[in-house]
Structure formats: structure tokens, C-alpha cells
């Protein structure tokens, strides 16, 4: 299935297929450039943070609250 570019892998439909969600999240993490990335969507934050750490891929994932209080 073709995955939309805006999807992090954590969407409700993809949560049921963790194999696809992992692939999408890893692909998205590799696309990010910079020191950190932040999301307004809780699913995006959780999936990208979890899979980025497992794959030892930068950038650091920060919540909007962390970004505003730094």
C-alpha cells in the first residue's frame, strides 16, 4: 500500500499493522534534518520518538511543551 507523505506510521489504521507502522516511522525519521523535530499530533510524537531511539537516528524528538520551555 502507498503510504501518504504526511503519515508518521502511528495513524489508527497503521497501529493495527505494527509491521507497516515501523517501516513508515523509520522512513520518516531518516527524512528529518536538524537538531530536533516536534509534532502537534500525539501519535506522531510517540511513534517517531520510539522508533527513532530504537534505530539510533537523530534528530531528537521534543514535545511542544519542551520546545516552548527550553
N, C-alpha and C positions, 0 to 999 in steps of 0.2 A: 504494500500500500504506500502511496505517496504521502509523505508527512509534510504538512504546511510549514513554511519557514518560521512562523510565529509560535509554533508549538515547542514547549520545553521537554515534552515527554510525560509530564505529570497530569495532563488533562484526564478527566474522568474516564473517557473511553480507553486511554492508554494505560491507566492504572490497572485495568483488568488484564492487560497483556504486558507484564513486567519485562519480558524479553525485548519487546519493542521499545518500551519506555527507557530502558537502559541504553539502547543504541541511540535513541534520539537525544537523550541528555548528554551522553558522551560527545556526540557530534556537535551539539550546541556549545558545550564548554570549550571545545577546541576553536570555535569561531570567535570567541570574545578576545578583545585586545585591551590592554590597560592594566592598571594595578588592582582594580576591583570592579565588580558589577553588582547592581542592585535591581530588585524586582518589586512591583506592586502586588503581584499575584503570589499567594502563599504556596501554591503548588510549584510554581517556578522556583521560588526561593528554596524550598525543601529539596526538590529533585536535583537542581543544579548544584546546590551545596553538597548534598550527599554523594552524588556521582563524581563531582569534581575532586572531592577529597579522596575517594577510593582510587581514582585514576591518577592522583598526584598532579593535577593540572591547575595552573593558575588561570584566571585571577581569583583573588579572594572574593567570596560572596558576602555582602553586607546587607542587613535589613535596612529598610528606610529609616527606622529609628536610630540604628547605629550610624548611618550616614549623617543624619541631622545632628547627632550629639557629639560627633568627632571634632 
